[in-house]
Amino acid sequence: MVIAKAPLPRILAFAQERGWRRLHLLSSAGNSFKRDYHAETTEGFQMPMLNVFRREGGEIRHFWSSEMLNARTDPGQDPRHVGTIEPLWNIFDLVPEGRGSDWEEQLTYDCCGVGREHAHPAS
């Protein structure tokens, strides 16, 4: 399940463009969910956060949260706050060259056309 601050129609359109059919998507627009679980600052900035909930009897309870968001990294290291759920990107950490100091994960890449079929046209 993924929860985003955007309105639900926008989230669903984004998912449809990418062919995501089995992912459960929810919107936290208009409520305090993201702030309550430390995924939004008091100023409204969105923060990457991984929370795990589990059902206990008839209740759903918060079980675990990633806690490395504000942890210091060694010089030249990329923070891996939620890297555990990004196995594709972690493969780059295993090669001698690594990710590179100027590399950031994106939804599309200009270099090879991968993902362009889902990219929005320039406005």
Buried (B, 14 or more C-beta within 10 A) or exposed (E): EEBBBBEEEEBBEBBEEEEBEEEEBEBBBEEEBBBEBBBBEEEEEEBEBBBEEEEEEEEEEEEEEBEBBEEEEEEEEBEBBEBEEEEEBEEBEEEEEEBEEEEEEEEBEEEEEEEEEEEEEEE
